[in-house]
């Protein structure tokens, strides 16, 4: 079934799209009816089942620009560019080890966690960064989806800004009222549409180009390599992308809700780890679509103005009536799932870290719930304004995805090293950003920092940031010992035990095989750390090993697919 390249949007397409909007909004409102407290609104009362956690992680971590960008990269340079999206593949097993950090801190936002570790001043600075991150990201994502949908519908039926307004209307209705629970459950449902988006172009694409053998005849052999330096993604670039993902994810403002809202610690581990693996699997579909489009343009003798036109080109030529509407619904699902989560997390940050901290410390729960909903409306309105003025969506995303890594040095360092203090944290953030900016300018003087990610400047920036954290922390006054002891004592106790009598401490995690192997890394140099090693770290070690087997299975699957027709 091949559509004419005029991008006609039929009545069937409109019916599919209308059905999606009505269905997801009604479902979100149905879930929202249960929300009565601020704890339920911001964190779902920490009762989400593992399968919802998987859908939340996958839905929130996947945006419309992911398939568009990956398809375009493969179209231009071959399958090996999959490592731009697989940059977090090699760190996904570490999600299993880090997930309990966020649940055991027993906080609502990363801003509060930073306050517990480094004091209220650093918490405020982080909160301001996080609010800007959420607002700008939401705006860029909405505009990105608007551009894709406008192009897929022919560019005349609906404008990108009109798509933005429609997305916001549906997202606000269920997110503002339903909070994280509505966001998580709609993420789960929309996750199925994202999976459909990832693979729906492949069957008709293979038929259109004549199968695997025709693809191999049209394209260079390097286009089918899982790893190829011809693609521009060599081992060093992969290593720096991996470091980028590992450090940056610890500071992303929504990471606490991704890990800490499950009914158990294991639910959080499974959700974050395997929700991410689902995205890695979908990336194979996006990359394969890029190979199909590369074959199509060779066979048809056409030229695309920009590599990121590849995804839209495939949609226009490979989808028939009804399927275009389904594709548009899938793109909307990819972005609305993320925007919904960001909306709730930004409201939590404002309510807990600004309103409650500086204006109404004794505010009752009902007041906090109201402030959360109102602040969500205001913050997404600011995001809409940004969406209406931003034009270069790709550059906006590149810049926004890099920023958290500069704060990640202090957050990761705060868990791994007890001696880290606020002066060292501030120095690490400033130095890492400054080094990257300076070296980026030297290597690419004609490009702004947000226009291109460069691996060598990034590597030096992380090394400089780590050195600043260590040196400045050692030459300045330590944090309050009582506060630091309390912070790490929480990390050593399981949160799976609910309903304990007032004043009774939570059980030690080591007694249940749930001690955290990464916690306080210097402690590995003490004999006590190695006593009963397997028994204490059983949950970490088994889950970490299984996650690495999943990494191997995905890479092997991608390699096997690239051998077809050889």
PyMOL commands that set and color helices and strands:
alter all, ss='L'
color gray80, all
select helices_A, chain A and resi 11-32+38-46+50-61+64-77+79-84+86-104+110-118+120-152+160-199+202-209+212-218+221-224+229-231+235-249+255-260+265-300+307-318+323-359+365-389+393-416+422-443+455-475+481-491+509-512+521-525+527-530+533-536+538-561
alter helices_A, ss='H'
color red, helices_A
deselect
rebuild
show_as cartoon
